[in-house]
């Protein structure tokens, strides 16, 4: 009897030890790999599939039948992805069926990289133009690089890039090269810098801007002077620090942090007294620069002044205040969103009128004519976005970027070439497609052991007749990083 009890005790202890080892293996992931996978076409997923990938949200943007795929009905959709620890790389694989149109040609996925500014790092899953829309163009494919040509001029991508990089006349017209998912820092800007105003002058932005912004500017000399005032609304509980960064291409040239040591109490709702700042540099080369203002929406930027004839907000501008606003943009469309009912209004964009009828809804309008567009608002408080730039005066517009191959790309007339870094989708049975993208995830935001995954199809909306939908059959995220033995060796070397 005693031997039986001892054997039973040993069996239970062994079982408990195995369970502990199993869960420790899952938590520590000593192999350096972790996979989170969910098959939406299978009912009754097991515990791990159900917990490693969170519920898709917001709920009204998705649907799912009994045992059917996950349906993406509107953009964007978010899912949390559990990982037992931080990893340096993440490979996302999605099996899907896209029902998209020229109004919604792009499907991308990515992760939250900056929680303070709510920035996601996205990569392409599916691009309708690259898969089907340019079928009558000549195409050259080398690895993941694609070159589409209206006229069969180049025989290789290297020939095209060499002529482009050396400044030869690739284009017969301005902005004839469309790009997608390409790092352009090694290529000449679309602008001819010699045609820009070289005289020193100060530009003052006459509107208060809310939250983070980025700007293009051009320096004709070696000095940079940036000044203005910060205003803190004190509507949130955290300190509202700010940072200015200066970039040449992708290279950070300088950064200046402004800590929140203002006397007003956070969460008081009391506006702080304006805090003046000045940034001076005298070691820069003449050329194009990007000025980035990093801050949350509790901070406003007033009276921004730079010693440049050009000052253009990149992709978005959020003017604040009760005074009328007049802006200019080089993009043929405008997206607008209000978060306060008091600022709902009609916005003039070129010759068109857009009515803001709901808060938190992204409204959209396209211009009937090409060229620079005028934007007129009765008051500030409206977030404006597009894929171009904004300025207070038309002559201050500065955009060194090539046209992006998105849903507003001018395929019918302006473009002669499309250059992309893109892996076409793998064809599966019954119309299903499979795409994989790899991220360097070392700096991704991770909270309570979860990464934040976004699925985005710009333009896909519940209230849009041309919105389309995407069926998701399966999502798999494979994380990888240092294994246990790598960490041990690293610790030993540091002893």
HUZI-V931041 format. One record per residue. PSI is psi in whole degrees, 0 to 359 (* if undefined). OMEGA is omega in whole degrees, 0 to 359 (none if undefined). D_CENTER is the distance of its C-alpha to the mean C-alpha in whole Angstrom. Layout:
# HUZI-V931041
PSI;OMEGA;D_CENTER + PSI;OMEGA;D_CENTER
This chain:
# HUZI-V931041
318;179;68 + 319;179;67 + 322;179;66 + 317;179;64 + 321;180;62 + 318;179;61 + 319;179;60 + 318;180;58 + 318;180;57 + 321;179;56 + 315;180;54 + 318;179;52 + 320;178;51 + 317;180;50 + 316;179;48 + 318;179;46 + 319;179;46 + 320;178;44 + 317;179;42 + 315;179;41 + 319;181;40 + 311;182;38 + 327;175;36 + 320;178;36 + 319;180;34 + 321;184;32 + 315;184;31 + 329;183;31 + 61;186;30 + 339;180;32 + 345;183;32 + 11;181;28 + 147;176;27 + 132;181;25 + 129;173;25 + 119;184;23 + 139;174;24 + 128;175;25 + 108;184;27 + 347;181;26 + 355;181;29 + 126;179;32 + 150;175;33 + 54;178;34 + 157;180;32 + 176;187;33 + 316;186;32 + 320;177;30 + 325;185;28 + 331;184;28 + 335;184;27 + 334;177;24 + 118;184;22 + 175;179;21 + 139;177;22 + 137;181;19 + 158;355;18 + 149;187;19 + 330;182;22 + 349;180;23 + 359;181;20 + 162;174;21 + 157;179;25 + 124;176;27 + 178;180;31 + 111;179;33 + 7;182;32 + 176;180;30 + 165;173;26 + 128;181;23 + 122;173;22 + 118;185;19 + 339;182;20 + 163;185;17 + 141;350;13 + 175;176;12 + 140;184;14 + 144;174;14 + 140;173;16 + 145;180;17 + 115;181;19 + 137;172;22 + 134;187;22 + 337;177;26 + 177;179;24 + 143;178;21 + 160;183;21 + 346;182;20 + 144;178;18 + 127;176;17 + 119;181;18 + 126;177;17 + 129;182;19 + 132;171;19 + 124;192;22 + 164;171;22 + 111;182;23 + 135;173;21 + 74;188;23 + 168;182;20 + 184;179;22 + 340;177;21 + 339;181;19 + 68;188;17 + 354;190;17 + 135;172;13 + 121;183;13 + 160;177;10 + 154;180;10 + 184;183;8 + 154;176;9 + 121;181;9 + 330;182;9 + 105;183;10 + 334;181;12 + 316;181;14 + 1;178;11 + 53;181;9 + 133;178;6 + 147;174;5 + 114;188;5 + 152;172;6 + 155;186;9 + 134;169;11 + 313;183;14 + 134;176;16 + 112;184;16 + 322;180;19 + 316;183;20 + 332;180;20 + 320;188;22 + 330;192;24 + 340;181;24 + 34;186;25 + 335;180;28 + 5;175;30 + 154;172;29 + 136;183;30 + 138;173;28 + 130;181;28 + 124;175;26 + 108;186;26 + 239;179;25 + 2;179;21 + 135;180;21 + 136;174;22 + 117;176;24 + 136;180;25 + 134;173;28 + 317;176;29 + 140;185;32 + 82;185;33 + 316;184;34 + 146;181;32 + 350;179;33 + 159;178;31 + 323;180;27 + 323;177;29 + 316;178;31 + 313;182;28 + 322;180;26 + 317;179;29 + 323;179;30 + 313;184;27 + 331;181;26 + 2;175;30 + 14;177;29 + 166;184;32 + 86;176;32 + 323;187;29 + 145;171;29 + 345;180;31 + 167;180;29 + 142;176;26 + 46;182;23 + 355;181;24 + 118;173;22 + 144;182;19 + 158;175;16 + 124;176;13 + 39;182;12 + 133;174;14 + 114;188;14 + 12;184;16 + 339;179;18 + 5;183;21 + 153;182;21 + 146;178;23 + 159;179;21 + 342;181;22 + 149;167;24 + 103;188;27 + 334;182;27 + 342;180;31 + 353;182;31 + 155;178;29 + 124;184;31 + 347;183;33 + 144;176;35 + 135;176;34 + 156;178;33 + 138;176;31 + 128;179;28 + 125;176;28 + 118;189;25 + 2;183;27 + 146;172;25 + 134;181;24 + 138;181;20 + 130;173;19 + 194;186;16 + 142;177;14 + 158;172;14 + 148;184;13 + 145;167;16 + 140;173;18 + 162;181;21 + 129;178;24 + 128;177;27 + 347;179;30 + 200;184;32 + 352;186;31 + 145;172;31 + 128;177;28 + 121;178;29 + 131;179;26 + 167;179;28 + 198;179;27 + 148;175;27 + 139;177;26 + 126;182;26 + 124;180;26 + 338;180;26 + 46;178;27 + 350;178;26 + 172;189;24 + 340;185;26 + 159;174;24 + 143;185;25 + 75;176;23 + 157;178;22 + 159;178;20 + 137;173;19 + 133;177;19 + 145;180;18 + 124;183;19 + 142;166;18 + 108;191;20 + 234;177;17 + 2;185;15 + 124;178;18 + 123;182;19 + 328;182;22 + 158;175;23 + 144;179;22 + 123;179;23 + 140;177;23 + 107;184;25 + 151;180;26 + 92;174;27 + 27;179;31 + 152;189;31 + 339;183;35 + 150;183;33 + 135;176;33 + 149;181;29 + 8;181;29 + 341;185;32 + 9;181;30 + 121;178;32 + 136;178;30 + 163;171;31 + 142;180;33 + 134;181;31 + 116;182;30 + 150;175;30 + 157;176;29 + 133;179;29 + 128;182;28 + 134;174;30 + 141;178;29 + 20;184;32 + 24;182;31 + 154;176;28 + 151;175;29 + 141;179;29 + 192;181;26 + 140;177;22 + 156;174;20 + 123;178;17 + 123;181;17 + 129;175;15 + 111;181;16 + 119;180;15 + 161;175;16 + 179;186;16 + 357;177;17 + 342;181;21 + 143;174;21 + 149;182;22 + 118;184;22 + 148;169;26 + 41;179;27 + 126;183;25 + 131;176;27 + 152;179;26 + 62;180;29 + 148;176;27 + 351;183;28 + 136;175;25 + 104;185;22 + 125;175;19 + 135;188;16 + 119;171;13 + 334;179;11 + 154;172;12 + 138;183;15 + 79;178;17 + 142;183;21 + 164;177;23 + 168;186;27 + 350;183;30 + 155;176;30 + 153;183;30 + 135;175;27 + 121;183;27 + 170;177;24 + 147;180;23 + 152;180;20 + 2;181;20 + 151;183;18 + 8;180;20 + 166;181;18 + 136;172;17 + 138;184;16 + 143;179;17 + 136;177;17 + 143;177;20 + 1;180;21 + 124;180;24 + 334;183;27 + 342;183;29 + 8;174;26 + 132;189;26 + 175;171;28 + 135;180;28 + 131;175;26 + 127;177;27 + 107;187;25 + 237;178;27 + 3;184;30 + 158;177;28 + 131;177;28 + 127;179;25 + 122;172;26 + 107;187;24 + 343;183;26 + 148;173;24 + 154;179;22 + 3;177;19 + 135;178;19 + 112;178;17 + 157;187;19 + 142;177;19 + 144;176;21 + 146;179;22 + 150;178;24 + 357;181;27 + 155;180;28 + 173;176;26 + 194;182;25 + 135;182;25 + 143;175;24 + 137;180;26 + 127;180;24 + 128;178;27 + 147;177;26 + 333;178;29 + 170;176;28 + 196;180;24 + 3;182;22 + 129;177;20 + 122;181;16 + 136;182;16 + 149;167;13 + 189;180;13 + 20;178;12 + 216;180;14 + 162;180;16 + 147;176;18 + 159;179;21 + 338;176;25 + 146;183;27 + 323;182;26 + 352;177;28 + 357;180;25 + 135;181;22 + 114;182;21 + 104;181;18 + 4;186;18 + 147;173;16 + 155;178;17 + 137;180;16 + 141;181;14 + 78;178;15 + 199;185;13 + 352;178;16 + 12;183;17 + 137;181;18 + 66;185;21 + 329;189;23 + 336;186;26 + 307;193;27 + 320;190;25 + 138;172;24 + 337;181;26 + 150;170;24 + 123;180;21 + 125;187;20 + 151;168;17 + 103;192;17 + 134;176;17 + 112;180;19 + 150;183;21 + 146;175;21 + 131;182;25 + 126;176;27 + 185;180;29 + 156;174;32 + 30;176;32 + 2;178;29 + 145;177;26 + 156;180;24 + 128;179;22 + 144;178;19 + 141;175;18 + 149;183;15 + 133;180;16 + 143;164;14 + 108;192;15 + 10;185;15 + 329;182;17 + 15;179;15 + 148;179;13 + 134;181;14 + 125;182;17 + 129;180;20 + 45;177;23 + 19;181;22 + 135;167;19 + 159;180;16 + 111;181;13 + 136;178;12 + 139;171;10 + 121;190;11 + 131;172;10 + 85;186;12 + 134;180;11 + 347;180;15 + 113;185;16 + 154;180;18 + 328;184;22 + 14;182;23 + 124;180;23 + 336;181;25 + 19;188;23 + 323;182;21 + 190;177;22 + 169;178;21 + 128;174;20 + 128;178;23 + 116;179;21 + 322;185;25 + 142;172;23 + 130;177;20 + 132;177;21 + 116;180;19 + 113;178;22 + 147;176;21 + 154;180;23 + 201;181;24 + 137;176;28 + 179;185;31 + 321;183;33 + 326;174;35 + 318;180;33 + 321;179;32 + 315;179;36 + 321;179;37 + 319;178;34 + 320;180;36 + 321;181;39 + 334;182;38 + 357;179;37 + *;none;41
